[in-house]
Amino acid sequence: MFDGLQKLQNGSDVRGVALSVPGGGGVTLTPEACAQIAAAFVLWLAEKTGKAPAALRVGVGHDSRLTAQSLKAAALRGIGSQGARGLDCGLASTPAMFMGTVFSETALDGSIMLTASHLPMERNGMKFFTAQGGFDKGDVKALLTLAGSLPQVPETAPPAEPLDLMGLYCAHLRGRIVTGAGKGDRPLAGLHIVVDAGNGAGGFFVRQVLEPLGCDCSGSQFLEPDGHFPNHIPNPENPAAMAAIQKAVLSSGAGLGLIFDTDVDRMSAVLPGGTEVNRDAIIALAAAILAPHHPGGTIVTDSVTSDRLTAFLEGELGLKHRRFKRGYKNVINEMLRLNAEGVDCPLAMETSGHGALMENYALDDGAYLAVKLVIALTQRGSLASLIEALPPGVEETERRIPIAGEDFQEKGAAALEAFRRRAEEKGFTLAPTCEGVRLTLPEGWMLLRQSLHDPLLPLNAEGNAPGGAQRLLATAKELLRGLPGLDLSVLD
């Protein structure tokens, strides 16, 4: 019996500390825990598919993290302990591991991706896929409960089979570009695109996707996998990471820069001249590419997108904008719900760079989204005109307000209600939102919401003129003043 596995749940993923580092916490995602969870995944698949465990084929892939090999061996051992066939997919991207359940050549019953996205090097995690998509929170909870009830996985297991899943996945992406561009077998000849993989798993996009199609990728950087992440955090939202790809575009004179996170389910871009295409702008660009094929369609985003994005989507592109709860699974599930109801909803995307297209199995795939940008570049010669009508951002900030005490959830809920009531009393405009309280003011907008798991009230604010964001923070502080348990010093 394994105790404490439920503490490894992080929304729809498993995450924990997998490596002991100076000043870090104790290791929680051990190889033994990983083996138990993988064994439980086999039994979960057997129940869902009606197949005997011995008939199941389960792939395991990983990003560049230092603990990848030990956890992969443990996961494969857990799979083999239940009699299933484990397939070693090696260095992979998260979207490729899902596609392994879809490709007819592989038809995996399930797959496990070992990754903790952009988190520090000591962290690692597990994502789970079937042909129906990734796990939801309830699936992970049930899986960890089952894992905790199983006998300990034996130390030995049948050897795993190698599977070149990334070769198949890259051929799939190349085929999409060739078909979409319609310019023969080398449609990228004459284009110059640089890629920053952040020493994660994304180097394949240069070597196995762009260059074989004739693209000049000189100036690309940090393509070698290195779990120390020596150059910058592999996170498109990180300022140092974005500055690195901007510098690469400028120094190489490239026509487009692409940057991925560690496991390549997120991306952002840089235009010639170093213009950052991130957060609202990357959503706007993806929507602009899709808009001609989905007139009047609905774009689902997370709740912290700006009013200027709404104006662009609805006023310039003729689309509808649906803000929903933060979390990539939340926005994807909302897209699926709308399409099931007959609403044309081609894209669900977070400001973090998670972008899922209905045409691509509702999968948040940074490489596939990059393919869409590359195809558009071949057709237009430049992407800048697609978003030139998006008003530029002026000032934006996020502050995370700590809540003291064990009863932080109750205090947070009470603070949100008081914030709403005080805003109404002052005559402020409350904008529609699926979570928290969103205010539209002359200085800009702000959204205060409650973290699902942590003792925090995240506050996002965007000013529409210099100094606007600071004035919004001052307004928020006044609305929250005197409420119990809140540390408002972060708003100064």
C-alpha positions, 0 to 999 in steps of 0.5 A: 500500500502506498500512502500520500499519492493523492498529494501528487495531483496537480489538476489534470496532471501528476507533479512532484519533486523528483530530484533532491537539490540544495534548498529544495523540498523532499523528493515526492515523485519517486521511481517507486511512486511512478511505477505504482501509478503506471501500474494503476494506469494499465488497470484503469485502461483495462476497465475502460477498454474492456481489454485484458491487461496483456492485450494493452500497449502503453507508450512512455515518453519524456522531455529533457529533465534530469530524472527522465531516465529513472522515472521512465524505467519505473513507469515501464516497470509498472506497466510490465508488472500488469502484463501490458506491453510497454513501449519506450518512446524516448525523448518526445513531446507531450502532443506526440504522446497523445498522437501515438494513441491516434496514429493507425501505425501505433494505435496505443491504448494509452500513453504516459508523458513524463514532464513538469512543463516549465517548472524548475529542474528538480520537478517532474510529472506524469500526463496520461492520454487515451485516444479520447484525449488527456485526463481530467481531474477526476480521472487523476484522482481515481488513478492515484486512489487505485495506485495507492491500493496496489501491492508494490510493483516488483523490481524487475519487469519484461524489457520494453520495446522501442518505438520511434513515435517522434519520427512518425509525428514529425512526418505528420507535421511535415505532411501538414505543411506540404499540403497547406502550403501547396508549393511542392515537396520543399515549400519552405525554401527561401524562408528563414525561421529561427527556433528556441527550444529552451533545451527542452524537447523541441529541437526536433522542430528544426531538424525533423520538420523545418529543415527537411522542407527547405527552411533556413534555420540558421540562428536557432538556439538551445536545441540540445536537450539539457535538463539543467536548462542552462540558458533560460527557463523553457517558458514562452511567458518568461521575460528572459526567454522571450528576450532570447528569441527576440535577440535571435530574430534580430541578429539573424534577420529571420522572418519568424521566430518560434519559442516552445516550452519544455514539452512543446505543448505551448509556443509563442512567436516573434516577428521581424524587427523583434515584435513579441507575439505573446499572450493576447497577441498569439491568440489574436494571430491564431484566430486571424489565421482561422477566421476566414474558414470559420466566419462568426466562430467562437474563440474560447480563452482563459479569463485574463485576456484583455478587452482589446483582444475582445475588440479585435476578435469581434470588431476586426475578425467578426468572431465571438469571444468566450472567456472561461476559467483558467486552466488549459483543460478548462478552456479545451473542455469548454470548446468541446462543449460548445462544438457538441452544442452546434457552436462553431468553435475552432480554437481554445487558447490560454494566454500561457500559449496553450492552444488547441484546435478542433481540427487537431483533435482538440489537442494543445500542441505547440508544434501544430500551432507553429505549423499553422503559422508557418503555413500562413507565412508561406502564403502571405510572406509576412504575418504582421498584417494579420494582427496590425489592428490589435491595439498594443498593450500598454501596461499589465501586471499580475499580483498574487495576494497571500491569504493567511490561515488554514481557512484560506478558502473561506477567507478568499471567498469572503474577500471576493464577495466583499470586493464585488460588493464594494465595487458595486457601491462605488458604481464600478462596472462589473464585466461578465466573467466565469470566475472571480470579479472583473472590473472595467474602469477608465484606467483599464480592467482588473480581474480578482479570482481565487486560486483553486489550490493555493492560499492566494488571490491572483489579481490581473490588471491591464492599464490602457495608458502609462500609469494605469496599471498602478492606479488599478492596483491602488483601487484594488487595494482600497477595495480589499482594505481591512479584510481579514487574512490578506497581505496587501503589501504585494499591491504596493 
